Amino acid sequence: MPSPREGWRRARLETVLDLSLALAGPRREGEVVEELCQRAVGLLDARAGFAVSLLPGLEVASFAAVGWPLEKIRLAPLIASPQLAEVRRGGVARLRGGALDLPLGELLVAACLWQDELVGVVAVADKEAREGRVPFDEEDAVFLRSLALLASSSIASARALAEVERRSQVLEDENRALRASAGGEEGLVGESPAMRRVLELVRRVAAADVSVLVRGESGTGKEKVARLIHSLSARSRGPFLPLNCAAVPETLLEAELFGIEAGVATGVTARVGKLELAHGGTLFLDEVGDLSPVLQAKLLRVVQEREVERVGGRGSMKVDVRLVTATNRDLEAMMEDGLFRRDLYYRLRVVELFLPPLRQRREDIPLLARHFLRLHGARLGRERMTLSRGALELLLRHDYPGNVRELENVLEAAVAMSPSSRVEAEDVRLALGMGEPPPLAGGTTLEEVTRTHVLRVLHAHRDNRTAAARELGIDRSTLYRMLAKWNATPVARRDAPTHDHAKNMLPNRRRR
């Protein structure tokens, strides 16, 4: 029959085997740390304990505790203290709580080492038995070190898995953004003085790693500017991730931006936030004026401290992200009304860029129109599309409340509706949703007024020549001659009179 001591040793060996099996599969770093803490405290009969994973510089990554009297924020100074120098070299330390200014008796501390790098620490305090508090023995130290070494490889594996998932999600988000903006930097096409000034400022600010606030109406190309800033900067090899703050429900925006831990609510799985995913690159926050006051405060902390804490997380992590934000709202008025934080405003607005609306740079419309014509012509399988003079005149007269985005949509629709390889004025008119042809500019002669009136009536009757001629009070043959004169000869229609039909319309001389 085995002695109690042998049974106790067997139980510990089984525990080590059980822990190694539990940590063998893919686990999150926080789960590994939690498992390590619970096993160490429970199997060593400790009154208190903690486990922590560490980043370079002894920064706390994940933290778990049982009965530990100190807050997490005080762990880094504790681990950096001279008393734990042996632990940082990979050993096991026995300490008195008083030496560390802790309300504890005896401490046993072990290091989690992976490839000679300190990736974590586990500690237990005040071993308890039936006869009361007893000291930790040498076997306790060996057992704790075994647990720490098992957890070391699991922490390293969890970090490698998290990095693979992060890169995969970055690629997915970047691909989605590239598909949404297929065609490159088309929104920045232009030779007007206003656009040349914008491009000059973009090139200047790209080299400086500072936050940029882009202002302008919707559709002026704010995301295009942010993407160009990123591509011209030293962060161009890193990810560029866009996030429209107005397009995500407020209840989901916090998790989308900061990330969320598993188990925060029923069925919730862990998700890395955009701020973590954009580490080493650029995060573009569109419609930043739509952030709630709570999210404004959390974003301010990220900007100031360069660290982010996930929803439901126990620790924070360092992030290296350049923020480019954009809005078409009046942030200054929002600050006066208490709707936008003044301190966040000045943090985001280190450099400010204004994008002019398209109606203020009409000289760029021909360039943009031809660019979108080529782009969507190729996409729709209709290469070599051209633009008629009348179509261009219509495009130049429109005010474009939707700016460049509206112009692109109009050209895409016109290409799709055009029956030939040439976009005509009628195609643009339909794409713009015009109810009738507009009066011609400078139409003051009788010929021009007549032509405008005839075409308007014809358009109102959906090209029905018979109905149009009836309203105009002229014969259909007269209408046909007028259209032929204006190079608008219609295709033969069912309502056009045929020779036989004309004979049937003659009076029957025999009926008298």
C-alpha positions, 0 to 999 in steps of 0.5 A: 500500500503506498504511503501518503507521501507517495500518493501525494507525489503521484497526484502531482505527477498526474496533475502535471500530465493533466496540465500538459494535456490541457495546454496542448491544444490552441489556447488564448494567452489569457486562458493559459495564465488563468489555468496556471494560476488556478493549478498552482494555488490549488495544488500547492494549498496556497492562500493566495497567488497570481500568474502573469504573462509578460512582454519585453520590458516586463510589461504585463500582458495577461494577469490572473490572481486568487486572493492576491492583495495587490492590484495588477498595476503594481505587478510590474514594479514588483517583478522588476524589484531586486528581490526577484532578480533570480526569478528573472534569470529563470530560477525559483525564489523564496521570499518573505512578504515583508521584504516586498512590503506585502501583507503576506508571509512566505512567497514562492515565485517561479519564472516562465522562460521560453528560449531564454526569454522571460514570458511570465511569472507565477507565484504562490503565498502562505501554504496552509495545512491542517496544522496551520501555516507551514513552509514551502519545501523543495518539492513544492519549488520543483513542482511550481517550476514544472508548472511554469515551464509547461505554461511557457511553451503554451504562452509562446504558442498562444502568441504565435497563434494570435499573430497568425490570426491578426495577420489573417484578419489584417489581410482580410480587412485590407482586401475588403478595402481594396475591393471597395476602392478598386481602381487605385487613387481615382478620387485624387485625379485632378489638375486644378489648383485646389487639388494640386495644393491638397496633393502637395500637403499630403506629400508633406504630412506623409513623412511626419508620423503625426495624426491627421484630420481630413475635412470635407463633404461626403464623397470628396475622397477622404479615404483616398487621401488617408490611403495616399498618406499611408502609402507615402509614409514610412508605415507603408509596409504595415497595414492600412485599415479603414473603419466608418464609425457611422456605419457600425452600430454603437453597441458593436463599435466598441468591440470593432475598434478596441476588440473583445474578450471571449465570454463577455456575453453568452456566445461571444468569441474573442475578436481583435480590434482594429487598433490592434490589427493596425499595429505598425500601420495606419488606422483611418477612422471615417466620421469620427464625429459620430463617436459617443462620449464613452468611446471618445474617452477610450480613444483619447486614452489610446492616443495618449498612452499608446495602449489599448484594452479590449472589452472585458479584458483584464490587461492592456497592450501597447499599440503603435498606430498612426491615426488618420481621421475624417469627418464632414461635421462641424467639430468646433460647434460640437465642442461648444455644445459638449458633444465632442471632447476638446482634448481629443479634438486637439490630439486628432487635429495635429495636421488638418487637410481640407478637401474642396467639393467638386463644384469648386473644381469643375475643371477636374470634371473632364479628367475624372469623367474620362478616368471613370469612363475607362474604369467602368468601361473595362469592368463592364466589358465595354472598352474604348468608351468615349464621351460626346460633347453634349454629354460632357456639357451636361456633366459640367453643368451639374452641381454634384451634391455627392461630389466625386462619388456621385460623378463616378456613379453617374458615369457607371450608370451611363456606361451601362445604359449606353447602346453604343461605345459612345456615351451621349447626352441622353445617357447622362440625362437618364443617369442623372435622373433628369425628367426632361432635357434642360434648355440649351445655354445661350439659346436665343435664336428662333431656330434654337428655341424651336428645336428646344421646344420640339425636343422637350415635347418629344421627350415628354411623349416618350419619343412617340412622334405621332403624339408629339406632332399632334401636340405641336399642331404639325404633320408627322412628315414635318416633324420627321423633316425637322428631326432629320435637319437636326441630325436626330433622324428617328428609327422607323417606327410602327406609327410611321405611315406606310404607302399602303396605309396612306392609300387607305386614308384617301377618300373613297371616290365611289362613295358619294 
